[in-house]
Amino acid sequence: MLRPLPMSAVRVIGRGIGRLAYAVDGQHRRIALENLENAFPARPENERRELARSMFAHFGALLFELLKFSTWSREQMLASFETEGEDRVRQVLQQGRGVLFFTGHFGYWEIHALAHALRFDPNSVLARPLDNPILDAMLEAIRTRTGNTVIQRRGAVRRILRTLASGRGVAILIDQHLHEADAVYVGFFQRPAATTSALAALALRTGAPVVPVFALPLPHGRYRLIYEHPVEPPLGDTPDAIREYTQRCTDVLEMYVRRHPELWLWMHRRWRNA
């Protein structure tokens, strides 16, 4: 159904579906409003409600645009985005230690991964399987459309180490609440959040550069892919190095969420153990 439509129209339709979800999904609407109140207590309530509505609209657009994007040819995909920080990526790839790319459930992260494989070499993407096996198979087919591979979180370390040793990139999301024992608590919007320690631990173990990446919407159904400066590791081999490194990476993500709060997944219980 989406194939004949221009991406700008797909975005409008997706945003409309997202606004409808805001109206009918009371559970996730309440979570989003609670999170926004804790993150931005000084903002008026009506402004926070509009942010939540805009966030639902964005994630509706993300879903529909991802489906549309995955049907495009390589040429159509390449024509749909511009890149900021491309030289930074090429410089770290030249080091030959692989690259750890990280972001959160922010902006157009899934489309960024697809587009990255066209501009550079394909990445491995760390992911947790969806509960629905049919949807999981469909999403994996989309994620691998441009040559990326998916690494399931369970038993992932060995595959990640092999990927980095071959000089390739691994993409990791760092903004979900983590139940595992190796989670570390870092500040996110001035509240402790259980966060994966895998990114920092792998970087300190391998020396792979850590590069924050973000994908923002542009007018007319286009995108800006941003590659930030690599996050510097802590100096010295201190017992708290993993937590400090994780905090530095989280700080970059928080900076982008503060700039564009409507693009982050406020309906997730990020601080449930706070």
RONU-493658 format. One line per 10 residues: number of its first residue (from 1); their letters; for each residue x, y, z of N, C-alpha, C. Coordinates in steps of 0.001 Angstrom, whole numbers, plus 500000, padded with zeros to 6 digits. Layout:
N
NUM) a) X Y Z X Y Z X Y Z  ...
END
This chain:
274
1) mlrplpmsav) 500814 498787 500000 500000 500000 500000 500850 501266 500000  502028 501206 500616 502872 502393 500731 503743 502616 499500  503948 501598 498704 504892 501693 497591 504631 502881 496654  503397 503134 496223 503203 504217 495245 503235 505614 495852  503251 505728 497164 503155 507037 497810 504541 507659 497977  504675 508981 497844 505939 509640 498173 506182 509578 499671  507452 509638 500075 507788 509514 501484 507153 510631 502308  507029 511819 501734 506406 512910 502480 504974 512562 502852  504240 511897 501957 502876 511484 502255 502855 510357 503279  503808 509440 503173 503908 508354 504150 504148 508919 505548
11) rvigrgigrl) 504981 509945 505642 505253 510577 506937 503973 511183 507507  503201 511852 506681 501945 512463 507146 500982 511383 507648  500852 510303 506907 499958 509220 507310 500430 508607 508623  501732 508335 508721 502276 507741 509935 502075 508624 511149  502269 509919 510969 502070 510838 512089 500595 510859 512517  499709 510751 511561 498292 510696 511900 497951 509452 512698  498499 508302 512298 498277 507061 513037 498867 507177 514443  500034 507814 514543 500651 507989 515860 499802 508853 516778  499216 509905 516242 498335 510758 517066 497089 509990 517515  496615 509130 516641 495474 508290 517025 495874 507357 518166
21) ayavdgqhrr) 497076 506804 518089 497565 505930 519163 497657 506697 520482  498066 507966 520427 498113 508785 521638 496724 508878 522267  495709 508999 521445 494351 509165 521955 493804 507888 522574  494170 506723 522044 493535 505472 522488 494408 504640 523429  495727 504855 523425 496638 504040 524242 496901 504751 525567  495945 504606 526479 496061 505326 527739 497239 504911 528578  497603 503630 528571 498707 503152 529399 500024 503815 529009  500362 503774 527723 501633 504350 527290 501599 505879 527311  500401 506455 527122 500293 507911 527247 500620 508352 528672  500120 507614 529661 500396 507961 531055 501874 507812 531380
31) ialenlenaf) 502507 506753 530873 503945 506577 531113 504729 507741 530516  504377 508115 529289 505088 509210 528622 504924 510512 529389  503716 510816 529828 503476 512068 530541 504190 512080 531886  504228 510933 532557 504958 510851 533827 506449 511074 533613  507001 510435 532587 508427 510614 532299 508741 512060 531929  507884 512663 531138 508114 514053 530733 508016 515008 531923  507110 514723 532833 507006 515566 534030 508270 515479 534876  508827 514269 535002 510053 514103 535774 511265 514714 535074  511284 514648 533746 512425 515171 532995 512372 516685 532850  511158 517235 532672 510996 518673 532425 509959 519259 533405
41) parpenerre) 510265 519245 534705 509264 519710 535681 508898 521178 535535  509796 521969 534937 509524 523403 534818 508620 523734 533632  508418 522781 532732 507576 523060 531572 506102 522972 531934  505274 523810 531361 503834 523746 531649 503251 522402 531220  502177 521985 531883 501562 520695 531603 501083 520607 530160  500513 521679 529632 500020 521618 528255 501167 521432 527260  502333 521990 527585 503500 521807 526714 503986 520369 526758  503974 519766 527954 504396 518368 528061 503415 517450 527324  502132 517763 527386 501150 516958 526656 501366 517064 525149  501698 518250 524685 501963 518409 523256 503227 517661 522844
51) larsmfahfg) 504234 517654 523738 505446 516868 523463 505111 515380 523351  504283 514888 524269 503906 513479 524222 503141 513160 522940  502233 514044 522567 501476 513837 521329 502409 513837 520117  503364 514743 520110 504331 514802 519006 505212 513565 518977  505551 513044 520163 506364 511831 520226 505607 510635 519648  504346 510481 520011 503539 509405 519429 503464 509564 517904  503281 510798 517443 503214 511046 516004 504522 510653 515329  505640 510972 515967 506935 510626 515374 507090 509119 515232  506720 508364 516269 506933 506919 516187 505955 506256 515222  504793 506861 515020 503939 506385 513940 504589 506606 512593
61) allfellkfs) 505186 507791 512413 505880 508084 511164 507064 507152 510969  507828 506916 512035 509004 506035 511941 508620 504664 511404  507544 504087 511937 507116 502756 511496 506779 502743 510015  505961 503688 509585 505527 503707 508192 506693 504044 507257  507544 504966 507661 508674 505347 506813 509685 504214 506692  509886 503466 507776 510799 502324 507700 510288 501293 506697  508988 501008 506738 508419 500065 505781 508602 500574 504346  508347 501866 504125 508508 502446 502800 509977 502438 502371  510869 502863 503263 512300 502945 502955 512844 501584 502523  512374 500530 503172 512898 499188 502877 512498 498690 501495
71) twsreqmlas) 511532 499360 500848 511127 498950 499505 511914 499670 498416  512686 500670 498785 513384 501494 497806 514607 500794 497220  515012 501267 496080 516278 500829 495489 517428 501509 496216  518629 501017 495985 519823 501627 496578 519921 503100 496190  519637 503414 494951 519743 504792 494465 518734 505697 495170  517519 505212 495350 516508 506009 496045 516891 506244 497502  517425 505218 498146 517861 505374 499533 518969 506423 499641  519972 506315 498782 521105 507242 498841 520670 508688 498605  519668 508875 497780 519213 510232 497473 518384 510844 498596  518024 510048 499608 517081 510522 500617 517746 511091 501865
81) fetegedrvr) 519073 511027 501961 519694 511503 503186 520964 512284 502903  521318 513132 503869 522608 513821 503875 523358 513414 505139  524679 513511 505090 525508 512989 506169 526348 514094 506780  526396 514130 508102 527239 515057 508851 528243 514240 509679  529533 514530 509510 530562 513808 510252 531086 512583 509543  530926 512514 508222 531371 511338 507476 532874 511119 507621  533652 512212 507641 535108 512074 507776 535491 511426 509101  534715 511684 510157 535012 511079 511462 534906 509564 511384  533897 509085 510663 533715 507635 510533 534884 507028 509766  535259 507652 508679 536343 507091 507874 537660 507090 508654
91) qvlqqgrgvl) 537866 508099 509478 539098 508160 510276 539153 507027 511304  538064 506779 511988 538098 505718 513002 538130 504336 512357  537492 504178 511201 537559 502885 510521 538973 502560 510063  539730 503601 509709 541112 503402 509259 542019 502874 510364  541603 503021 511611 542415 502534 512719 542459 501005 512781  541485 500346 512155 541501 498891 512056 541080 498151 513309  540481 498835 514280 540043 498180 515517 538529 498002 515569  537877 498261 514443 536429 498258 514441 535898 499529 515080  534583 499689 515070 533948 500867 515656 532685 500424 516381  532482 500985 517570 531237 500778 518303 530369 502015 518119
101) fftghfgywe) 529333 501893 517318 528376 502982 517117 527256 502825 518145  526825 503927 518732 525712 503821 519662 524720 504954 519452  523486 504670 519802 522418 505657 519808 521352 505151 520751  520155 505713 520668 519031 505248 521461 517807 505111 520581  516675 504867 521204 515404 504838 520471 515002 506291 520218  515698 506866 519289 515645 508311 519048 515688 508562 517551  514831 509466 517099 514878 509828 515692 514567 508652 514789  515393 508467 513769 515190 507411 512766 516357 506424 512810  516560 505812 513989 517726 504953 514158 517707 503739 513234  516543 503169 512974 516490 501988 512103 516844 502370 510664
111) ihalahalrf) 516354 503497 510197 516684 503957 508849 518155 504331 508767  518688 504900 509849 520121 505240 509869 520968 503991 509631  520614 502904 510293 521393 501670 510131 521363 501182 508684  520195 501245 508050 520093 500834 506653 520925 501744 505750  520837 503051 505989 521553 504005 505150 523060 503927 505359  523477 503675 506599 524909 503584 506903 525596 502539 506020  524947 501403 505828 525551 500324 505046 525749 500706 503592  525043 501711 503114 525219 502174 501740 526358 503175 501620  526566 503975 502661 527624 504991 502634 528970 504412 503057  528945 503464 503983 530164 502820 504484 529997 501311 504310
121) dpnsvlarpl) 530767 500525 505065 530569 499077 505051 529393 498717 505949  528735 497590 505678 527644 497168 506563 528114 496944 507994  527201 497142 508920 527442 496932 510344 526799 495643 510811  527162 495258 512027 526378 494290 512785 525543 495068 513785  524286 494700 513911 523354 495424 514773 522966 494517 515930  523220 494975 517155 522850 494193 518335 521374 494407 518620  520615 493312 518769 519163 493436 518926 518625 492330 519818  517493 492604 520448 516746 491607 521205 515590 491128 520339  515358 489816 520258 514248 489324 519431 512911 489861 519921  512005 490153 518989 510646 490523 519356 509902 489293 519888
131) dnpildamle) 508915 489532 520718 508156 488422 521285 507361 487683 520209  506911 488424 519189 506165 487803 518096 507155 487330 517023  507288 486012 516801 508292 485521 515855 508049 485963 514420  506787 486164 514026 506494 486596 512661 506976 488030 512458  506651 488906 513411 507120 490287 513328 508638 490359 513433  509221 489497 514261 510682 489488 514411 511359 489123 513098  510827 488124 512397 511394 487721 511104 511255 488840 510075  510121 489549 510094 509923 490653 509168 510904 491787 509457  511082 492116 510738 511990 493196 511091 513426 492832 510757  513819 491578 510980 515187 491181 510633 515409 491261 509126
141) airtrtgntv) 514401 490904 508329 514528 491021 506877 514736 492473 506466  514037 493396 507145 514226 494817 506855 515615 495271 507274  516032 494880 508484 517327 495320 509011 518509 494843 508167  518358 493716 507507 519455 493169 506706 519330 493534 505222  518385 494395 504894 518070 494742 503502 519267 495309 502762  520145 496058 503442 521279 496695 502774 522616 496050 503145  522575 494858 503728 523811 494134 503988 524210 494014 505438  523508 494701 506340 523825 494560 507762 523483 493158 508245  524094 492763 509354 523757 491511 510015 523217 491824 511407  522394 490934 511921 521806 491101 513248 522472 490131 514211
151) iqrrgavrri) 522922 490650 515354 523470 489828 516425 522475 489837 517571  521952 488682 517926 521033 488600 519059 521806 488801 520356  521157 489458 521322 521847 489838 522551 522374 488634 523331  521628 487568 523364 522060 486401 524131 523294 485770 523470  524388 485682 524208 525618 485103 523683 526286 485927 522614  526139 487256 522700 526592 488131 521613 528067 488486 521680  528702 488362 522846 530045 488939 523032 531042 488366 522034  531034 487064 521847 532017 486447 520951 531870 486958 519523  530630 487072 519052 530407 487573 517686 530799 489041 517556  530532 489809 518592 530922 491220 518552 532431 491350 518496
161) lrtlasgrgv) 533139 490578 519304 534605 490640 519301 535177 490251 517938  534573 489244 517300 535037 488855 515965 534784 489968 514961  533635 490602 515063 533305 491687 514139 534272 492851 514295  534554 493238 515532 535495 494336 515770 536896 493964 515303  537303 492723 515547 538641 492290 515128 538803 492339 513614  537695 492207 512886 537755 492282 511423 537721 493719 510914  537652 494684 511834 537673 496086 511451 536319 496660 511102  535237 495935 511393 533900 496394 511046 533218 497034 512247  532030 497587 512005 531298 498293 513035 530220 497446 513679  529902 497791 514926 528804 497186 515662 527950 498321 516206
171) ailidqhlhe) 526637 498220 516024 525712 499258 516475 524930 498769 517694  524864 499623 518731 524252 499255 520006 523328 500386 520465  522158 500026 520985 521261 500981 521630 521520 500942 523137  521572 502115 523765 521977 502153 525172 520911 502762 526089  519676 502892 525625 518712 503664 526406 517535 502860 526933  517652 501533 526977 516581 500739 527558 516943 500322 528971  515908 500241 529834 516121 499715 531176 516657 498294 531066  517671 497981 531874 518322 496678 531792 518154 495945 533115  517704 494678 533036 517496 493868 534238 518748 493098 534627  519662 492875 533681 520781 491982 533913 521712 492497 535018
181) adavyvgffq) 522484 491558 535581 523376 491899 536689 524501 492825 536266  524845 492823 534960 525954 493667 534510 525511 495077 534153  524272 495450 534492 523828 496829 534285 524556 497754 535252  524773 498980 534807 525337 500010 535671 524335 501155 535744  524303 501804 536899 523396 502944 537064 524155 504230 536767  523616 504984 535798 524188 506282 535446 523062 507310 535444  523441 508572 535484 522443 509625 535483 521907 509889 534089  520577 509921 533974 519913 510275 532723 518776 511206 533103  518857 512459 532701 517933 513488 533153 517926 513565 534688  519133 513475 535254 519363 513640 536691 518679 512572 537529
191) rpaattsala) 518411 511427 536932 517823 510303 537653 518620 509050 537328  518844 508147 538312 519619 506930 538031 518857 505992 537112  519541 505526 536071 518924 504645 535083 519812 503425 534864  519225 502238 534990 519965 500995 534760 520299 500880 533276  521587 500825 532962 522064 500960 531587 523042 499846 531265  523032 499395 530020 523972 498356 529621 525413 498804 529816  526219 497922 530363 527650 498193 530499 528443 497623 529328  527735 496950 528396 528428 496246 527312 529234 497190 526428  528673 498347 526116 529365 499281 525232 530702 499687 525812  530702 500143 527056 531945 500591 527689 532913 499433 527892
201) alalrtgapv) 532395 498286 528319 533271 497140 528566 533955 496679 527284  533209 496629 526188 533804 496219 524912 534825 497238 524430  534512 498513 524592 535443 499554 524153 536740 499505 524946  536643 499337 526254 537843 499295 527084 538651 498024 526821  537960 496945 526496 538656 495674 526246 539374 495674 524902  538757 496266 523883 539284 496160 522517 539987 497418 522027  539730 498551 522653 540254 499810 522137 539492 500355 520952  538339 499759 520658 537526 500243 519532 536973 501628 519844  537022 502561 518891 536429 503884 519108 534917 503781 519303  534372 504709 520064 532940 504749 520366 532360 506014 519750
211) vpvfalplph) 531453 505850 518786 530942 506981 518011 529425 507107 518201  528939 508228 518735 527488 508449 518830 526908 508782 517457  525752 508229 517157 525102 508486 515865 523636 508827 516091  523123 509724 515237 521732 510173 515358 521194 510456 513966  519908 510210 513769 519247 510471 512490 518042 511360 512734  518030 512530 512106 516975 513517 512289 516139 513649 511023  514873 513998 511160 514042 514207 509970 514338 515537 509306  514298 515547 507992 514371 516764 507186 513051 516923 506435  512779 518100 505922 511537 518274 505149 511485 517359 503929  510273 517143 503437 510036 516390 502200 510451 514927 502315
221) gryrliyehp) 510356 514351 503517 510631 512932 503676 512084 512553 503558  512976 513461 503943 514413 513176 503883 514994 513133 505298  516321 512816 505403 516944 512568 506699 518354 513165 506748  518760 513526 507960 520153 513916 508212 520765 512886 509144  521828 512226 508687 522554 511261 509501 523737 511967 510143  523828 511913 511463 524872 512629 512205 525794 511627 512879  527102 511802 512660 528138 511038 513341 528921 512017 514207  528755 511903 515503 529413 512808 516430 530888 512436 516605  531629 513308 517299 533010 512997 517658 533033 511758 518557  534046 510904 518427 534139 509746 519320 534169 510173 520785
231) vepplgdtpd) 533556 509364 521629 533557 509621 523067 534883 509126 523641  535592 510001 524312 536902 509645 524854 536741 508734 526072  537588 507699 526174 537523 506818 527351 538126 507498 528574  537790 507034 529767 538395 507584 530981 539899 507340 530988  540628 508222 531644 542068 508071 531768 542385 507075 532878  543303 506167 532593 543718 505206 533607 542771 504034 533720  543296 502962 534330 542523 501732 534502 541927 501734 535906  540812 502456 536065 540182 502587 537371 539037 501595 537498  538710 501184 538734 537601 500230 538915 536264 500767 538424  536126 502091 538374 534855 502692 537986 534846 503136 536522
241) aireytqrct) 535829 502661 535744 535965 503145 534365 534737 502812 533521  534155 501623 533706 532998 501236 532899 531819 502158 533183  531557 502423 534456 530450 503312 534784 530700 504719 534256  531942 505212 534393 532255 506564 533921 532114 506664 532404  532586 505650 531694 532481 505646 530231 531012 505595 529803  530231 504758 530489 528804 504668 530188 528118 506000 530429  528512 506703 531499 527933 508007 531781 528257 509002 530677  529489 508987 530184 529869 509912 529105 529033 509675 527856  528805 508403 527529 527993 508093 526345 526535 508500 526573  526019 508232 527760 524642 508609 528080 524461 510117 528036
251) dvlemyvrrh) 525485 510857 528445 525400 512321 528409 525205 512839 526983  525865 512191 526005 525694 512614 524615 524270 512345 524156  523747 511164 524490 522367 510852 524134 521409 511844 524778  521612 512143 526045 520729 513091 526727 520767 514467 526064  521939 514878 525611 522049 516165 524932 521124 516224 523717  521088 515151 522935 520220 515129 521753 518748 515040 522138  518440 514275 523172 517045 514176 523600 516550 515525 524100  517392 516265 524790 516995 517602 525250 516775 518548 524062  517569 518398 523027 517393 519243 521838 516122 518897 521084  515809 517610 521022 514666 517138 520227 513847 516156 521056
261) pelwlwmhrr) 513200 516602 522133 512520 515656 523024 511381 514897 522359  510812 515437 521305 509707 514750 520631 510163 513519 519850  511475 513319 519730 511997 512205 518931 512451 511019 519776  512265 511089 521104 512723 509988 521962 511540 509225 522534  511766 507964 522910 510715 507029 523299 510323 507232 524767  509572 508276 525051 509167 508578 526424 508179 507557 526973  507570 506739 526145 506595 505760 526630 507258 504516 527221  508608 504451 527231 509357 503341 527827 509628 503646 529297  509475 502651 530166 509758 502845 531600 511258 502802 531841  511896 503909 531513 513366 503953 531577 513888 503924 533007
271) wrna) 513156 504497 533943 513663 504668 535315 512875 503811 536297  512473 502623 535922 511534 501874 536758 512116 501450 538096  513462 501345 538211 514070 500957 539490 514665 502139 540222  514373 503337 539742 514964 504521 540370 514394 504707 541774
END
